Amino acid sequence: MVITAPTLAAFAGVRHGFLTRIGGVSNGIYASLNCGFSSGDERANVIENRRRALVAVAPSAAALLTARQIHSPRAAVVNEPWVDGQGPDADALVTRVADLALAVTSADCAPILLADADAGVAAAAHAGWRGALGGIVGSTVEAMVACGARRERIAAAIGPCIAFASYEVGPEFPAPFLAQSGAARQFFAASARPGYFRFNLPGYVDAALRAAGVVMVATTGLDTVADPARFFSRRRSTRAGEHNYGLGLSVIALAP
């Protein structure tokens, strides 16, 4: 049910986990640990699933918080909880408060969990291609530094997301990345379909973390598209003609 990364597991004061879709109460296309309020699942199911996720990762935390994710570069600093589903419009949350569990939802986008255990600063970020290109990684690190973290002490983990082999993109897709930096070429490869490409999202996010000064980076290497038993996937659901899809949860909290 919970996947962890060595970069964060090394710190006793940090609780973290990338939740699979296993162990919840939802049914049908949302089976079973769907944690997304924006999905078409029943709200009561999502609330119970999020409760189970919190218990599995950070049972001592007072609240589990997610933002309204908008594929932006916005990172919000969190000092107090809010009502479920009514968080700020942002794609990263940063806190120094030990009893708040921060989380992001995803179904192919890359979830990123970060912490400077010495400074007592934690963050959770959501990076789809738009957010990654827009600078969500750098914004998250900057917000952590503003809260007292030091770049060289930050540990990060990139969770399950759409993998290089599964991420086919159109002919127009590489242009904005290459316009930003020619070095982005390394994250693209020709697809079997003429004129199309494959995009390495986790590799791009890893490089962005290192460019922001984070040196302790781990990647789970797990592909959400290729593993329907464990992960939700927007791309897989769309291909199957399903009307909606569930959302997985990635959680981080500072221990009290």
Protein Blocks (a to p, Z undefined) as FASTA:
>chain_A
ZZcdfklmmpmkbccddddfehiabehjllcbbcbfkbmbdfklmmmmmmmmmmmmmmmb
mbdcddddehiabdcddfbdcdehiaccdfbdcdfbfkbccddddehiacdddddfknop
acdddddfklmmnopmmmmmmmmmmnopafklpccdddddddfklmccdfklmmmmmmmo
mklmmmgccdfbghiacddfklmmmmmmmmnopabdcdehiafklmmmlpccfklmmmno
pabdcdddddddddZZ
